[in-house]
Amino acid sequence: MFKQVSSLLLLCSITAGALADGHDEPNSPAVASIANQCFIKDNIDPDDIEDAMKSLSKWAKKYHPGILSVLTPVFRADSEGYGDIIIQSWMPFGSLGDFDQAIMEDGEDVREDLNEVMDCGDSSLGGWFNYYMSESMQQIENGLISYQHCEINEGVPASKVVEYNNQEAENLKTNQFNGLLAFMDRGVGDRNLPGDYSKIYAFPDMDSFSKGANGFWNGGGWEFEEEVRMNAANCSSGNMYRFETLHIADQ
């Protein structure tokens, strides 16, 4: 996923962008993030799930215009609504039409393969903004990703949230954080997630996550989080997933 969350930069190299209604820069390079939350059917063999993922990967190599990853839970607060597997895509907004056409006209077989092993909800669409990415994250296709869901404080403009996003990205850079920080706008579709937007952290491995978590709880990171909570938005603890990239489109 993050060989080009440097090809989420497939499209454009994503820098500190802005949330919806807070776009300070007219050329803010958001990309589309599409997700399906899926539940594995009863009495399904793991090999059957693997075969379905192979079928999805084969289809993506021919038709997918961006990045396709599969997320499986590591830590989660509630299984309902979050899925046993999340199928997530990133692509340029301009590719959505071709992507939808490929699904409708050439996706019947892969949909059948997936439907045999899992029930997936309708797709959800949001805008994805990358704020920080360490060099090591640009070279991996598997790792950990964590979602937090944030509610903007009453009366606070989106531009204030963006200001804190930029500040956090600078803090991560200064502290040589090994991972990624991104934000996802609330979009359209069956996105049964709380809050106005989501904050995303990604890590190349559990060791990097443990160091980041230690910096938060024992290194004063919580103090910045408290400042954000008081002055901009309240972010609830979210779930963590392992991600495996099935496909990255050629640049």
Solvent accessible surface area in square Angstrom, and as a share of the most:
residue,aa,sasa,rsa
1,M,0,0.00
2,F,0,0.00
3,K,95,0.40
4,Q,19,0.08
5,V,0,0.00
6,S,27,0.17
7,S,0,0.00
8,L,0,0.00
9,L,21,0.11
10,L,34,0.17
11,L,43,0.21
12,C,46,0.28
13,S,80,0.51
14,I,12,0.06
15,T,80,0.47
16,A,38,0.29
17,G,7,0.07
18,A,3,0.02
19,L,5,0.03
20,A,52,0.40
21,D,143,0.74
22,G,6,0.06
23,H,103,0.46
24,D,99,0.51
25,E,102,0.46
26,P,133,0.84
27,N,132,0.68
28,S,24,0.15
29,P,29,0.18
30,A,27,0.21
31,V,0,0.00
32,A,0,0.00
33,S,3,0.02
34,I,19,0.10
35,A,17,0.13
36,N,32,0.17
37,Q,28,0.12
38,C,0,0.00
39,F,75,0.31
40,I,61,0.31
41,K,71,0.30
42,D,125,0.65
43,N,158,0.81
44,I,44,0.23
45,D,70,0.36
46,P,101,0.64
47,D,100,0.52
48,D,66,0.34
49,I,28,0.14
50,E,92,0.41
51,D,83,0.43
52,A,4,0.03
53,M,19,0.08
54,K,124,0.53
55,S,27,0.18
56,L,11,0.06
57,S,16,0.11
58,K,157,0.67
59,W,28,0.10
60,A,0,0.00
61,K,133,0.57
62,K,153,0.65
63,Y,63,0.24
64,H,10,0.04
65,P,34,0.21
66,G,0,0.00
67,I,0,0.00
68,L,4,0.02
69,S,0,0.00
70,V,13,0.07
71,L,0,0.00
72,T,54,0.31
73,P,41,0.26
74,V,41,0.24
75,F,115,0.48
76,R,84,0.31
77,A,97,0.75
78,D,72,0.37
79,S,52,0.34
80,E,139,0.62
81,G,29,0.28
82,Y,38,0.14
83,G,0,0.00
84,D,39,0.20
85,I,8,0.04
86,I,15,0.08
87,I,17,0.09
88,Q,3,0.02
89,S,6,0.04
90,W,0,0.00
91,M,0,0.00
92,P,36,0.23
93,F,90,0.37
94,G,79,0.76
95,S,21,0.14
96,L,45,0.23
97,G,53,0.51
98,D,104,0.54
99,F,21,0.09
100,D,80,0.41
101,Q,97,0.43
102,A,10,0.08
103,I,51,0.26
104,M,127,0.57
105,E,117,0.52
106,D,66,0.34
107,G,1,0.01
108,E,105,0.47
109,D,109,0.57
110,V,11,0.06
111,R,91,0.33
112,E,91,0.41
113,D,50,0.26
114,L,21,0.10
115,N,83,0.43
116,E,121,0.54
117,V,6,0.04
118,M,1,0.00
119,D,83,0.43
120,C,52,0.31
121,G,32,0.31
122,D,110,0.57
123,S,57,0.37
124,S,8,0.05
125,L,45,0.22
126,G,4,0.04
127,G,11,0.10
128,W,0,0.00
129,F,4,0.02
130,N,4,0.02
131,Y,17,0.07
132,Y,29,0.11
133,M,35,0.16
134,S,16,0.10
135,E,139,0.62
136,S,46,0.29
137,M,0,0.00
138,Q,59,0.26
139,Q,132,0.59
140,I,36,0.18
141,E,63,0.28
142,N,85,0.43
143,G,12,0.11
144,L,2,0.01
145,I,0,0.00
146,S,14,0.09
147,Y,15,0.06
148,Q,37,0.16
149,H,12,0.05
150,C,0,0.00
151,E,98,0.44
152,I,44,0.22
153,N,41,0.21
154,E,179,0.80
155,G,78,0.75
156,V,33,0.19
157,P,83,0.52
158,A,17,0.13
159,S,47,0.30
160,K,66,0.28
161,V,2,0.01
162,V,6,0.04
163,E,95,0.43
164,Y,16,0.06
165,N,6,0.03
166,N,57,0.29
167,Q,74,0.33
168,E,15,0.07
169,A,11,0.08
170,E,103,0.46
171,N,51,0.26
172,L,24,0.12
173,K,132,0.56
174,T,108,0.63
175,N,114,0.58
176,Q,156,0.69
177,F,27,0.11
178,N,57,0.29
179,G,0,0.00
180,L,0,0.00
181,L,0,0.00
182,A,0,0.00
183,F,1,0.00
184,M,11,0.05
185,D,15,0.08
186,R,132,0.48
187,G,35,0.34
188,V,100,0.58
189,G,59,0.57
190,D,56,0.29
191,R,22,0.08
192,N,99,0.51
193,L,22,0.11
194,P,72,0.45
195,G,7,0.07
196,D,51,0.26
197,Y,6,0.02
198,S,0,0.00
199,K,5,0.02
200,I,0,0.00
201,Y,32,0.12
202,A,0,0.00
203,F,11,0.05
204,P,23,0.14
205,D,67,0.35
206,M,72,0.32
207,D,82,0.43
208,S,10,0.06
209,F,48,0.20
210,S,54,0.35
211,K,137,0.58
212,G,24,0.23
213,A,17,0.13
214,N,81,0.42
215,G,34,0.33
216,F,65,0.27
217,W,170,0.60
218,N,120,0.62
219,G,61,0.59
220,G,27,0.26
221,G,27,0.26
222,W,125,0.44
223,E,101,0.45
224,F,31,0.13
225,E,39,0.17
226,E,71,0.32
227,E,72,0.32
228,V,11,0.06
229,R,102,0.37
230,M,120,0.54
231,N,69,0.36
232,A,1,0.00
233,A,2,0.01
234,N,77,0.40
235,C,25,0.15
236,S,57,0.37
237,S,104,0.67
238,G,27,0.26
239,N,3,0.01
240,M,9,0.04
241,Y,5,0.02
242,R,127,0.46
243,F,4,0.02
244,E,98,0.44
245,T,15,0.09
246,L,28,0.14
247,H,21,0.09
248,I,38,0.19
249,A,15,0.12
250,D,135,0.70
251,Q,169,0.75
